[in-house]
Amino acid sequence: MSPIEVYKMLPMTNCKECGESNCMAFAAKLVNREATLPECPLLMEPKHTEAYNKLWMLLKPAVKAVEVGTGDKSVTLGGEYVLYRHEFTYFNLPSIAIDLSDEMPQEEFEARIKIADEFEYEYIGMQLSLDMIALRSTSNDPATFEAAARKATDLTEMPLLLCALTPDVMEQALSAVGNKRPLIYAATKDNWKEMADLALKYNCPLVASAPFHLDALKSLARTLTEYGVVDIVLDPGTQWDEGIGKTLDNFTILRWDAINEEEEYLGFPLLGAPIVAWTEEADDPLINEWNEAMLTSALITRYSDILVVHSVSGWSLLPLVFLRQNLYTDPRKPVSVEAGVFNYGNPNEGSPVLLTTNFALTYYTVASDIEGAKMDCYLVVVDSEGLSVESAVAGRKMTADTVAEALVTFEVGDLVNHRHLIIPGRAARLSGEIKETSGWTVSVGPLDSSGAAKFVEDNWPPKTD
């Protein structure tokens, strides 16, 4: 689809109420999924309903977006447009849900929620965290499940996945926490009507489950849709050991059919349960954790939109959130930080001034090396459109002119009583041009920022001519 196709269905008034300079610019943003239809107030008026509906059919994701939870910690499952990341981008991180049971000892119950709630890791400027709590009814007792659901919502604002196949058990829990919009697990061929009624009554999303029977899963999703359930998640079944191949095949088939075959009743988020790796506990629990981490990784790459895991060990969770984040960053936009000048340690007017680009990985690597060495310095970060030093120099995104401009814009000269800049070794070819353009003396630092501290120790203050 081209922006001109979208533009022709917009009001074409260039009113700028969407924040763009004209309707064509807004159309381009719609095509790139950088804006949404409701951002055009005129389009939301009754007289444009037909155009809105046509645009929605053109622009809606192949995989429906399903919101779980309420407030700031709500999560969106699905909402994806493409099978392969490089075709466009993935939008909504698959949610990782930590497993609890309603018969779990109180101390363990509270500890696991605390771990899930407080899990956080800063990764190249992004805060990585966990997303949901999966509460299972192992007691099959309505009162016990209700009490556990109440307790979970008292301890955390994270969305819940409520797991109970008995409608009476599920209903009592929903009567207590249904206003939090939990995800209901699950509707099957045997209980679908009762579960659908609960989903409609409490306005909650519902999982349709038909393990390892894709035709039955499609039929169930169609039945629920025609019954009036709008927000559906599909559970195609998860197995470990000999069943892992079939598991991954099914997830791939479902996403392929939803996107490439436009199968209406398969265009929903997918639920994976790597917790099955704990079905048979090994002599050493580390083996179960290792197996679960491997299966989770595979399901992240094979289109699972929510994953239920049991392990809360940092060594097993950290690689998962790294993998997830790397897959779900926009390949069209390099991960970057804001350009500027940053202080490290306690710099003064005689402190060294270092230079780097605003590619996030480069910046955070340099910053980490500076902080680790306890250096007192200034770091000038040049806007290189998110490219690393070597790429920015080769692609002319960091030039003598942009460096000189940064020194002036960020008023670096007012911070120090010298005019001496240390540039990365990979930008050595620019040293002469930077000196000529900016008027600053230039030293070429090491190729790797890990050597910056030793370089400064040996060469600062610089010798005067």
Buried (B, 14 or more C-beta within 10 A) or exposed (E): EEBEEBBEBBBEEBBEBBEBEBBBBBBBBBBEBEBEBEBBEBBEEEEBEEBBEEBEEEBBBBBBBBBBBEEEBBBBBBBBBBBEBEEBBBBBBBBBBBBBBBBBEEEEBBEBBEBBBEBEBEBBBEEBBBBBBBBBBBBBBBEBBBBBBEBBBEBBEBBBBBBBBBBEBBBBBBBBBBEBBBBBBBBBBEBBEBBBBBBBEBEBBBBBBBBBBBEBBBBBBBBBBEBEBEBBBBBBBBBBEEBBEBBBEBBBBBBBBBBEEEBBBBBBBBBBBBBBBBEEEEEEEEEBBBBBBBBBBBBBBBBBBBBBBBBBBEEBBBEBBEBBBEBBBBEEEBBBBEBBBBEBBEBEEEBBBBBBBBBBBBBBBBBEBBEEBEBBBBBBBBBBBBBBBBBBBEEEBBBBEBBBBBBEBBEBBEBBEBBBBBBBBBBBEBBEBBBEBBEBBBBBBBEEBBBBBEBBEEBBEEEEE
